[in-house]
Amino acid sequence: MNKLVVLLFAFTCIFACKTPEARKPETVKTGSSIEESVIRNKKLYETEEKAIQAYIKTQDTKQFTASEFGFWIAKDSVVTGNETSKLAEFSDVVNFDFNLKALNGQTIYTASELKNRNYAMDQEELFTGLREGLKLMKAGETYTFIFPSQKAYGYYGDENKIGRNTPLISQVTVNSITKK
């Protein structure tokens, strides 16, 4: 009887000490919200593109061209004799004035509200479109930019006067560029 109990105890110990098995992951479908976001953003882009093209058609005095950065640009004034001046580079300080308008022409911020600014190129916060637009300008030039919402304040707006997904028009004048 003792041998039977010992044998039963030995079998129990041997079979109870098996190696742990890895658990298989649950199959979860992901990416549906990402796909919905992509579809929503494509529709938003198409809507903004149509609105911007309609605005450009109403502008008789300005010739807008699409930039490689994803916004539209028109030269308002270029200072003659400025051909030798250079574009701003990393860490140069750009002194500029600008305003912001909606596509319907309503002024959101005037140049006096935004005040004259000094901006250290690529070292300070500035919305994407304006930061890239300043790289295209020389001292004394005035350009008008049309920024789609993703190049302006995007989904959140500025949490003040600019609403979410709002394309913007901005007239920018570069007063000076101080090289570093």
Secondary structure, 3 states (H helix, E strand, C coil): CHHHHHHHHHHHHHHHCCCCCCCCCCCCCCCHHHHHHHHHHHHHHHHHHHHHHHHHHHCCCCCCEECCCCCEEEEEECCCCCCCCCCCCCCCEEEEEECEEECCCCEEECHHHHCCEEEECCCCCCCHHHHHHHCCCCCCCEEEEEECHHHCCCCCCCCCCCCCCCCEEEEEEEEEEECC
